[in-house]
Amino acid sequence: MIAAWIGAVAIGLSLGLLGSGGSVLTVPVLVYLVGQDEKVAIAGSLAVVGSIALVGALPYLARGMIDWRSLGLFGIPGMIGTWLGAYVAGFVSGETQLLVFAMVMLLAAGLMLRTQPVVNRMPVQRHAWKVVIDGIVVGVLTGFVGVGGGFLIVPALVLLGGLGMHRAVATSLAIIALKSFAGFWKYLDVLDDQGLELDWGVLATVTFLGIIGSLAGNRLAVRLPHARLKRGFGVFLVFMGVFIIWRNLPVLVG
């Protein structure tokens, strides 16, 4: 169990250092280190990620850095999409969800390993309907596999919402919190229908350690080379994604 608690701190460290990636670690920690059922882990991931994101958003809220227009255009459709993703998850196996999750990990790795990140482009405000559609799509992904989607939300807010990087990160945290709690609420029905239960003690501990890790990550972020950290985490995600595919693909095809 010590490895699980170390993993929980790593979730927060990733969020504090990189502004994303923590949610991609939560499901593997709960499945492979804590030993939870896939659907229980995905539901728990939404609760953990939503709580950490909410705590992280509060300082930005106090400084007035959250963009309310983008929050409405992206966050509300995202909540609807997350609810739909959680609903669909009730009709597929946990192994299928983990395979999709592994694909998301590889996508996140690809974005982190880019030599010229998409968020470095000049922000230009785009049509509102594009932001709404992106919010729904990312929301469905959040509900289906239990990731907050910060690695997709931040570029979308910069390129489609026309926000600067700091306001995009602040708004992203608020959106992640809204979407995660919406998906978690629906997942309670999914778990109940399948006779599964959450381990609230584990969730509370992982959330607490994740918040501690996030605060530590925020302090370390100004001292460590961001680009090198991002590349290293991207490589790690590639290995994790391949590992999850290797573990679950034989179950589905066999």
Secondary structure by P-SEA (a helix, b strand, c coil): caaaaaaaaaaaaaaaacccccccaaaaaacccccccaaaaaaaaaaaaaaaaaaaaaaaaaaccccaaaaaacaaaaaaaaaaaaaaaaaccaaaaaaaaaaaaaaaaaaaaccccccccccccccaaaaaaaaaaaaaaaaaccccaaaaaaaaaaacccccaaaaaaaaaaaaaaaaaaaaaaaaaaaaaaccccaaaaaaaaaaaaaaaaaaaaaacccccaaaaaaaaaaaaaaaaaaaaaaccccccc
